[in-house]
Amino acid sequence: MSTTCSASRRASYLVLRMHVVVASHQPLPAKGYGGPQRVVVALVRGLAALGHRITLLAPPGTRVPEATVVAVPPRKLADPATLATYVPRDATIVHAHFPLSRAPGAFPFVQTIHRNLKPGSPPYPNSIFLSRDHARRHKSDVFVHNGLDPADYVFRRFPKRESQYDLFLGKLHSAKGYHWAVEAAKGTGHRLIVAGGWRPSFTGSIKFVGEVDGATKAALLARARCLWNPAAWDEPFGLVTIEAFLSGTPVLGTHRGALPELITPEVGALCDTVDEMIAAAEQIHTRDPAACRAHGERRFTHVTMAEGYVRMYGCLLDTGKLGPQRSA
């Protein structure tokens, strides 16, 4: 049995109509940031846009209009045998967004791994990772990039001016590299807004605004001169990066984790030191907002993500195994 699906076979599943059962152990939509939850909602929207039927198994309180929601207590979702009792008999495939040690009954299934697994973790069958780097570090070549709905973001069609603020959006952990953004702002005099935590501001050019989401976050991203994402760890994906692109905002990143797969010279810069990042920040406003938005719309929408997963579903249904991500 071949473990790699042909492009024609995988593409054929894009025109078929499946009944996809998506399982989330967290209520949807997310309250607050909730990166994985937002990806699950985006996937449901994308699958619906492609014409597939979706049943969503999730904790009570979940509301996602594009799916038929079945409320399941989280403790029951975690057990594959119990989970299987909630899956409709006509399901084509089950797609879990939490680790499962074995299949939910006799149903074909895949699972997305949204985090870095600890060394020595048990194998999780039919795993799909979030990026090529994420997959490689788990000895796999199976991944689908995350995507989001462009309609959730504001595209400001104006040049990114030197006088606009820079933005850091994320938790104030050293691994997120927020101290690089603060150091650069102090050195360059650029205005910096830090969203995702709170600290006292000892200079007028740096403003901490706490955690933001929804319309407030979309407005901050759209008006920013650039987004700082100086990750100091191997992040599986980096959702805020594509949020910036969909807002028409370029991104300053590092060579860690998935960022080199997301950021190209036309829409940002990759750096290894804070000095390199400061130098890149002086030129980042020359990136075209329309190019940033187009990059996001071409590679990182909810529909593009859904197409990638549908190809994975087709590969599993054809061969019994997942194959590497390739263009159709």
C-alpha positions in Angstrom: 0.0 0.0 0.0 1.4 3.4 -1.0 2.0 5.8 1.9 2.1 8.8 -0.5 -1.0 10.0 -2.2 -0.8 11.1 -5.8 -1.6 14.7 -6.6 -4.6 13.7 -8.7 -6.0 11.4 -6.0 -5.6 14.0 -3.3 -7.1 16.7 -5.5 -10.1 14.5 -6.3 -11.2 14.8 -2.7 -11.6 18.6 -3.0 -14.7 18.1 -5.2 -16.3 15.3 -3.1 -18.5 16.1 -0.2 -17.6 14.6 3.2 -19.2 14.5 6.6 -16.3 15.6 8.8 -16.6 15.2 12.6 -14.4 17.8 14.3 -13.7 17.3 18.0 -12.4 20.0 20.3 -11.9 19.6 24.1 -12.3 23.4 24.6 -15.5 25.4 24.1 -15.8 27.5 21.0 -15.4 30.2 20.1 -12.6 31.1 22.5 -12.9 33.6 25.2 -9.7 35.7 25.1 -6.9 34.8 22.8 -7.3 31.0 22.4 -5.2 30.4 19.4 -6.0 26.7 18.9 -9.7 27.3 19.4 -9.7 30.1 16.8 -8.0 27.7 14.3 -10.6 25.1 14.9 -13.4 27.6 14.2 -11.6 28.8 11.1 -11.3 25.2 9.9 -15.0 24.6 10.4 -15.7 27.7 8.4 -13.3 26.6 5.7 -14.7 23.1 5.4 -18.2 24.5 5.2 -17.1 27.0 2.5 -15.9 23.9 0.5 -19.3 22.3 0.8 -18.6 19.7 3.4 -21.0 18.8 6.3 -19.5 19.3 9.8 -20.5 17.9 13.1 -18.7 19.5 16.0 -18.1 17.6 19.2 -17.2 20.1 21.9 -18.0 21.1 25.5 -21.3 22.6 26.4 -21.6 26.3 25.5 -20.0 25.9 22.1 -21.7 28.0 19.3 -20.4 27.7 15.8 -23.1 28.3 13.2 -21.4 26.4 10.3 -21.5 23.1 12.2 -24.1 20.9 13.9 -22.9 21.1 17.5 -23.0 18.1 19.8 -22.3 19.0 23.4 -19.8 16.5 25.0 -18.2 16.9 28.5 -14.4 17.2 28.1 -13.7 14.1 30.2 -15.7 12.0 27.7 -13.9 13.5 24.7 -10.6 12.4 26.1 -11.5 8.7 26.0 -11.5 7.3 22.5 -14.1 4.6 23.2 -16.5 7.1 24.7 -15.8 9.7 22.0 -16.8 7.1 19.4 -20.3 6.9 20.9 -20.9 10.5 19.9 -19.7 10.2 16.3 -22.6 10.0 13.8 -22.7 6.6 12.0 -22.5 8.3 8.5 -19.3 10.2 9.4 -16.6 10.1 6.7 -13.7 11.0 9.1 -13.1 12.2 12.6 -10.6 15.1 13.1 -9.5 15.6 16.8 -7.8 18.7 18.0 -6.4 17.1 21.2 -4.1 14.0 21.6 -5.7 10.6 21.2 -3.7 7.4 21.9 -5.9 5.3 19.6 -8.7 5.5 17.1 -12.2 6.4 18.2 -13.8 3.1 17.4 -13.8 2.0 13.8 -13.9 5.5 12.3 -11.0 6.8 10.2 -9.4 9.7 12.1 -6.7 12.3 12.1 -5.5 14.5 14.9 -3.8 17.9 14.8 -1.0 18.5 17.3 -1.2 22.1 18.3 1.9 22.2 20.7 5.4 20.8 21.1 5.2 17.4 22.6 7.6 16.5 25.4 10.5 14.2 24.7 9.4 10.6 25.3 5.7 11.3 24.8 3.8 8.3 23.5 3.2 8.2 19.8 -0.1 9.7 18.7 -1.4 8.0 15.5 -2.3 9.9 12.4 -0.8 13.1 13.7 -0.8 16.3 11.6 1.6 19.1 12.7 1.3 22.9 12.1 4.4 23.5 10.0 7.3 21.8 8.3 9.6 22.6 11.2 7.1 21.4 13.8 6.7 18.1 11.9 10.5 17.7 11.5 11.1 18.1 15.2 8.7 15.3 15.8 10.2 13.1 13.1 7.4 13.6 10.7 6.8 15.2 7.3 3.0 15.6 7.7 1.8 19.2 8.3 -0.9 21.7 7.3 -0.3 25.4 7.9 -2.8 27.2 10.0 -5.2 29.6 8.3 -7.7 32.3 9.4 -10.7 34.0 7.9 -9.6 37.3 6.3 -13.0 38.8 7.1 -12.0 38.9 10.7 -9.2 41.4 10.0 -9.2 45.1 8.9 -7.0 45.9 5.9 -5.9 49.5 6.0 -4.9 50.6 2.5 -2.3 53.3 3.5 1.5 53.3 3.5 3.1 52.2 6.8 4.7 55.5 7.9 7.8 56.0 10.1 5.6 57.9 12.6 3.2 55.0 13.2 3.7 52.7 16.2 5.4 49.3 16.3 3.3 46.4 17.9 4.2 43.5 20.0 1.3 41.1 20.5 1.7 38.1 22.8 2.5 36.9 26.3 5.2 38.7 28.1 7.5 35.7 28.3 11.2 35.8 27.5 10.7 33.0 25.0 8.4 35.4 23.1 11.2 37.9 22.8 9.2 41.0 23.9 12.3 42.4 25.6 13.9 42.8 22.1 11.0 44.9 21.0 11.3 47.0 24.2 15.0 47.4 23.9 14.7 48.4 20.2 12.0 51.0 21.0 14.3 52.5 23.7 17.2 52.6 21.2 15.3 54.0 18.2 12.7 56.1 19.8 9.9 54.4 17.8 6.5 54.2 19.6 5.8 50.7 20.8 2.5 49.2 21.9 2.8 46.0 23.9 -0.5 44.0 23.9 -0.7 40.7 25.8 0.3 41.7 29.3 0.9 44.7 31.6 4.1 46.3 32.9 4.7 49.8 34.2 5.8 52.1 31.4 8.9 54.1 32.3 9.1 55.9 29.0 6.5 57.7 26.9 7.3 55.8 23.8 6.3 52.4 25.2 2.7 51.6 26.1 1.4 48.4 27.7 -2.3 47.8 27.0 -2.9 44.3 28.4 -4.5 41.4 26.7 -6.7 42.3 23.6 -8.8 40.4 21.3 -11.6 40.8 18.7 -12.1 44.3 17.2 -9.5 45.9 19.4 -6.8 43.5 18.3 -7.8 43.9 14.6 -7.6 47.7 14.9 -4.1 47.6 16.5 -2.8 45.2 13.9 -4.2 47.3 11.0 -2.7 50.6 12.2 0.7 49.3 13.2 3.8 50.1 11.2 5.0 46.6 11.8 4.6 43.6 14.1 7.5 42.4 16.3 7.6 38.6 16.6 11.2 38.0 17.9 10.6 34.5 19.0 13.3 32.9 21.1 11.8 29.4 21.0 10.7 26.9 18.4 7.0 27.8 18.1 4.9 25.3 16.2 3.4 28.0 14.0 3.0 31.6 15.2 -0.6 32.6 14.5 -0.1 36.3 15.2 2.2 36.5 12.2 -0.5 35.6 9.7 -3.0 37.9 11.6 -0.6 40.7 10.8 -0.3 39.8 7.1 -4.1 39.7 6.8 -4.1 43.2 8.3 -1.6 44.4 5.7 1.2 44.7 8.3 4.7 43.4 7.8 6.5 41.3 10.4 9.9 41.3 12.0 10.8 37.7 13.1 13.6 35.4 13.9 14.8 32.2 12.3 13.2 30.1 15.0 10.4 27.6 14.7 8.0 28.0 11.8 8.7 31.7 11.2 11.0 31.1 8.1 8.1 29.3 6.5 5.8 32.2 7.0 7.9 35.4 6.5 9.4 36.3 3.1 11.5 39.4 2.3 8.5 41.0 0.6 6.4 41.0 3.7 9.0 41.2 6.5 12.4 40.3 7.7 14.1 37.5 9.6 16.9 38.4 12.1 19.2 36.6 14.5 20.2 39.5 16.8 18.5 42.5 18.3 20.9 44.8 16.4 19.8 43.1 13.1 16.2 43.6 14.0 16.7 47.3 14.9 18.3 47.8 11.5 15.5 45.9 9.7 12.9 48.0 11.7 14.3 51.2 10.1 13.3 49.9 6.7 10.2 47.8 7.4 7.8 50.6 6.6 8.8 50.2 2.9 6.9 46.9 2.6 3.7 47.3 0.7 0.5 46.6 2.8 -1.2 45.2 -0.3 1.6 42.7 -0.7 1.3 41.6 2.9 -2.5 41.1 2.6 -2.0 39.3 -0.7 0.6 37.0 0.9 -1.9 36.2 3.7 -4.8 35.6 1.4 -2.7 33.4 -0.9 -1.3 31.1 1.7 -3.0 31.4 5.1 -6.8 31.6 4.8 -9.3 29.3 6.4 -10.2 27.9 3.0 -6.6 27.2 2.1 -6.1 25.4 5.4 -9.3 23.4 4.9 -8.1 22.4 1.4 -4.9 21.1 3.0 -6.8 19.1 5.5 -9.2 17.7 2.9 -6.1 16.4 1.0 -4.9 14.7 4.2 -8.3 13.1 4.8 -8.3 11.8 1.2 -4.8 10.4 1.6 -5.8 8.5 4.8 -9.0 7.2 3.2 -7.1 6.0 0.1 -4.0 4.5 1.7 -4.7 4.1 5.4 -1.8 6.4 6.1 -1.0 10.1 5.9 1.4 11.4 3.3 3.6 14.6 3.2 2.0 17.9 2.4 2.5 18.7 -1.3 0.8 21.1 -3.7 -2.2 19.6 -5.5 
